[in-house]
């Protein structure tokens, strides 16, 4: 149980530390460079899906038993956290598709390596 909780914590840190660093870097860039908001949103979304794929691969590689069950749990936790964090500015498409990254990677890994 302790090992599973450690994997959950490492995966959460793998997600939230790069997001924090990227947001600080983009905030500094937006102060000096006047770009369109669409460019920043596109960069953030591409970066966020890239980090989620890496975190999903890490998460599924560390858990061998009940992989899909843990992917559903982590996706639900991620959904709730992102709903709480972005409560004032909800993008429904990203709110629903980002947790599904973990489920899809878990299903693909279960099919490839049962």
Secondary structure, 3 states (H helix, E strand, C coil): CHHHHHHHHHHHHHHHHHHHHHHHHHHHHHHHCCCCHHHHHHHHHHHHHHHHHHHHHHHHHHCCCCHHHHHHHHHHHHHHHHHHHCCCCCCHHHHHHHHHHHHHHHHHHHHHCC
